[in-house]
């Protein structure tokens, strides 16, 4: 009988920038970190199978297939790692840090988003860039891809929506409905809209269709806040991940809390226990049976504590009661 939640052995030693399950798998997972490592785990065995080390902090990673993982790092490089042969290669580079990496299954390529204000599409067979797309003069802070659809959240609080079938220009540009800096954006699994979070304890649920009837369904809500001696503490919402089957989503904040939400019925379904430190990243496996929770101290306190909590990755197997719309 497996436990409902456990801590992974051999976690990264610095801020965990991303945890990602392999395609159609709740067994294999990759984690990238500011310690310059990309780690490959067999979650079922609670074992780190591979560790690749580079000189620069890694800001994001993504699976191409179950044995190939790509990473984007502060040194501007996109790298490809082969878990079987334990080899790595540099695919190409941006002019600034690579903040986001996504597998674009629709075109069998990799998309990277950078602080150089561009998104690039890479042909991984030929290891070359096949398109550079300027993001309206905003640094790329977060990005999400499903099939042909891409949403990009930028530093100037803009959201750009692109279609991989027609990349000569974005199909939509929106102002974020949240007043403060965007932390994370994720497309609905059905591609009809997106959820985004900000540093000011808020999440927005947005729809792409311009129809006024559809637009009436959009809303934003406060979360990851608490009251202490009548003072409201407001925390960044750093991470979002959708349950692909139930279309509910998880949020993780600097309050060390993970919540599960039903965005369609505007309800919180559950709140997990408090974790060791801030939640820096979250990822549901493709079938929603497992949730990876990356915890990292994010320098959020006014004074650094005497003992800074170590980074940790938890694997949780949520129940239907926690994740299914009521």
C-alpha positions in Angstrom: 0.0 0.0 0.0 1.6 3.2 -1.1 1.5 6.2 1.2 -0.8 9.1 0.1 2.3 11.4 0.2 6.0 11.0 0.5 9.2 13.0 0.2 11.6 12.3 -2.7 15.1 11.3 -1.9 18.0 13.3 -3.2 16.2 16.6 -3.8 18.1 19.6 -5.4 20.2 21.7 -3.1 18.9 25.1 -4.1 15.6 26.6 -5.3 13.6 24.1 -7.3 12.5 25.9 -10.5 10.4 23.1 -12.1 9.1 19.6 -11.5 7.7 17.8 -14.5 6.3 14.3 -14.9 7.2 12.4 -18.1 4.6 12.1 -20.9 1.8 9.7 -20.0 3.7 8.7 -16.8 3.3 9.1 -13.1 6.5 7.1 -12.5 9.2 9.3 -14.1 9.8 12.9 -13.2 12.4 15.6 -13.9 13.4 18.5 -11.6 15.5 21.5 -12.5 17.1 23.8 -9.9 19.2 26.9 -9.3 21.9 24.5 -8.1 22.6 23.9 -11.8 21.3 20.3 -11.7 18.7 18.5 -13.8 17.6 15.4 -11.9 15.7 12.5 -13.3 13.7 10.4 -10.8 12.0 7.1 -10.7 9.2 8.2 -8.4 7.7 4.7 -7.8 11.1 3.5 -6.5 11.8 6.9 -4.8 15.2 7.0 -6.6 17.2 9.6 -8.4 18.3 7.8 -11.6 20.4 10.5 -13.2 21.9 13.9 -12.4 23.3 16.3 -14.9 25.2 19.3 -13.7 26.0 22.6 -15.3 27.5 25.9 -14.2 24.4 28.0 -14.4 21.0 27.9 -12.6 18.4 26.0 -14.6 15.1 27.9 -14.8 12.8 25.3 -16.4 12.8 21.9 -18.0 10.5 19.7 -20.1 10.2 16.2 -21.4 10.4 15.6 -25.1 9.8 11.9 -24.6 10.4 9.6 -21.7 14.2 9.5 -22.1 14.9 13.0 -23.5 14.6 16.1 -21.3 15.4 19.7 -22.3 16.4 22.6 -20.0 16.6 26.4 -20.2 19.1 28.2 -18.0 20.4 31.5 -16.8 23.4 31.2 -19.2 20.9 31.6 -22.2 21.3 28.0 -23.4 18.8 25.4 -24.4 20.2 21.9 -23.6 19.1 18.4 -24.4 19.7 15.5 -22.0 19.6 11.8 -22.9 18.8 9.8 -19.8 19.7 6.5 -21.4 23.1 7.4 -22.7 23.8 10.0 -20.0 24.8 12.5 -22.6 23.9 16.2 -23.0 24.2 18.7 -25.9 23.6 22.4 -26.4 20.8 22.9 -28.9 21.0 26.7 -29.2 20.7 29.9 -27.3 18.7 33.1 -26.6 20.2 36.5 -26.0 19.2 36.3 -22.3 18.1 33.8 -19.7 15.7 31.0 -20.9 12.9 31.2 -18.5 10.3 28.7 -20.0 10.7 25.5 -21.9 7.7 23.5 -23.3 7.3 20.5 -25.5 5.1 21.5 -28.5 3.8 18.0 -29.4 1.7 19.5 -32.2 4.8 20.2 -34.3 7.1 17.8 -32.5 9.3 20.7 -31.4 10.4 22.6 -28.3 9.3 26.1 -27.5 11.5 28.4 -25.3 10.6 31.7 -23.8 13.3 34.1 -22.7 14.0 37.4 -20.9 15.3 38.5 -24.3 11.5 39.1 -25.1 11.3 36.3 -27.6 9.8 32.9 -27.9 11.7 30.4 -30.2 10.6 27.2 -31.8 13.3 24.5 -32.1 13.5 21.5 -34.5 15.1 18.9 -32.2 16.0 16.5 -34.9 18.2 19.1 -36.7 18.9 20.9 -33.4 18.2 24.3 -34.9 15.9 27.2 -34.3 13.1 27.4 -36.9 11.3 30.5 -35.7 11.8 33.5 -33.4 8.6 35.3 -32.3 8.9 38.7 -30.6 6.6 39.1 -27.5 5.5 42.7 -27.8 8.6 43.9 -26.0 7.9 42.0 -22.8 10.2 39.5 -21.1 8.7 36.0 -21.0 7.8 35.1 -17.4 5.5 32.1 -17.9 4.2 30.1 -20.9 1.8 27.2 -21.5 1.3 25.1 -24.6 -1.5 22.6 -25.5 -1.8 21.3 -29.1 -1.7 24.4 -31.4 -2.3 26.9 -28.7 0.3 28.9 -26.8 -0.2 31.5 -24.0 2.7 33.7 -23.0 2.6 36.0 -19.9 5.2 38.8 -20.0 6.9 41.2 -17.6 4.7 44.1 -18.6 1.5 42.3 -17.5 0.5 41.3 -21.0 -0.8 38.0 -22.2 -0.2 37.0 -25.8 -2.0 34.1 -27.4 -0.4 32.4 -30.4 -1.5 29.6 -32.8 1.3 27.2 -33.9 -0.4 26.8 -37.3 0.0 30.5 -38.0 3.0 32.0 -36.2 3.4 35.2 -38.3 1.7 37.1 -35.5 -0.1 36.5 -32.2 -3.9 36.0 -32.5 -4.7 38.0 -29.4 -3.1 40.4 -26.9 -4.6 41.0 -23.5 -3.8 43.1 -20.5 -3.6 40.9 -17.3 -6.7 41.3 -15.2 -4.4 41.2 -12.1 -2.8 44.4 -11.0 0.6 43.0 -10.0 3.4 40.9 -11.6 2.4 37.6 -13.2 4.0 34.5 -11.7 2.4 31.7 -13.6 0.0 31.0 -16.5 -1.6 27.7 -17.6 -4.1 26.9 -20.4 -7.3 25.0 -19.5 -6.9 21.4 -20.7 -9.8 22.1 -23.2 -7.9 25.2 -24.5 -10.9 27.5 -24.0 -9.1 29.8 -21.6 -6.3 30.1 -19.1 -5.6 30.6 -15.4 -2.9 33.0 -14.2 -1.5 34.0 -10.8 0.3 37.0 -9.4 2.6 38.0 -6.6 -0.3 39.6 -4.8 -2.2 36.5 -3.6 -4.6 36.4 -6.6 -5.7 34.1 -9.4 -7.6 35.0 -12.5 -9.7 32.6 -14.6 -10.0 33.9 -18.2 -11.7 32.8 -21.4 -10.5 33.3 -24.9 -13.8 33.6 -26.7 -14.8 37.2 -27.2 -18.5 36.4 -27.0 -19.9 38.6 -24.1 -21.8 35.6 -22.8 -18.5 33.7 -22.4 -16.7 36.7 -21.1 -19.2 37.0 -18.2 -17.8 33.7 -16.8 -14.4 35.2 -16.2 -13.4 36.0 -12.6 -10.5 36.6 -10.2 -10.2 35.6 -6.6 -7.9 36.2 -3.6 -6.0 33.2 -2.1 -2.8 32.3 -0.3 -3.4 35.0 2.4 -3.8 34.8 6.1 -4.6 37.1 9.0 -2.2 37.6 11.8 -3.1 40.0 14.7 -5.6 41.6 12.3 -2.9 42.2 9.7 -3.5 40.5 6.4 -0.4 38.7 5.1 -0.5 38.4 1.3 1.7 35.8 -0.5 2.7 35.3 -4.1 1.0 32.4 -5.9 4.1 30.9 -7.6 2.7 27.8 -9.2 -0.4 26.4 -11.0 -1.1 23.0 -12.5 -4.2 21.5 -14.1 -5.7 18.1 -13.5 -6.1 17.0 -17.1 -9.0 14.6 -16.4 -11.2 16.7 -14.0 -10.1 20.2 -15.2 -9.6 21.3 -11.6 -6.3 23.0 -10.7 -3.8 23.3 -8.0 -2.2 26.5 -6.7 1.0 26.8 -4.6 2.0 29.8 -2.7 4.7 31.4 -0.6 2.5 30.7 2.4 3.7 27.0 2.1 0.2 25.9 1.1 -1.3 23.9 -1.8 -5.0 24.4 -2.7 -7.1 22.6 -5.2 -9.8 24.6 -7.0 -12.8 24.0 -9.1 -12.6 27.1 -11.4 -15.9 26.3 -13.2 -18.0 26.3 -10.0 -15.8 28.9 -8.2 -15.0 26.6 -5.3 -12.0 25.5 -3.3 -12.1 21.7 -3.1 -9.4 21.2 -0.5 -6.3 22.5 1.1 -3.3 20.3 1.9 -1.2 20.6 5.1 1.4 23.3 5.5 4.7 22.4 3.8 8.3 23.1 5.0 8.6 26.3 3.0 7.2 28.2 -0.1 5.8 26.2 -2.9 7.9 27.1 -5.9 6.5 24.7 -8.5 3.7 22.1 -9.0 2.9 19.5 -11.6 0.1 17.0 -12.0 1.0 13.8 -13.9 -0.9 13.6 -17.3 -3.7 11.3 -15.8 -3.9 13.4 -12.6 -3.0 10.5 -10.3 0.1 12.1 -8.9 1.0 15.7 -8.0 4.7 16.8 -7.6 5.2 19.6 -5.1 8.5 21.5 -5.2 9.2 23.4 -1.9 12.0 26.1 -1.8 12.8 29.0 0.4 12.3 32.1 -1.8 13.9 34.8 0.3 10.3 35.9 1.1 10.9 36.8 4.8 12.2 40.3 5.7 15.1 38.6 7.5 16.7 35.4 6.6 15.8 32.8 9.2 18.7 31.2 11.3 18.1 27.9 9.6 16.8 28.1 6.0 14.6 25.2 5.2 16.1 22.7 2.7 14.5 22.4 -0.7 12.1 19.3 -0.9 10.0 17.5 -3.4 6.8 15.8 -2.3 4.8 13.4 -4.3 1.2 13.3 -3.4 -1.4 10.8 -4.7 -4.6 12.9 -4.4 -8.0 11.3 -4.0 -11.0 12.0 -6.2 -12.5 13.7 -3.2 -9.6 16.2 -3.3 -9.5 16.8 -7.1 -12.9 16.0 -8.6 -15.7 18.6 -9.1 -18.4 18.1 -6.6 
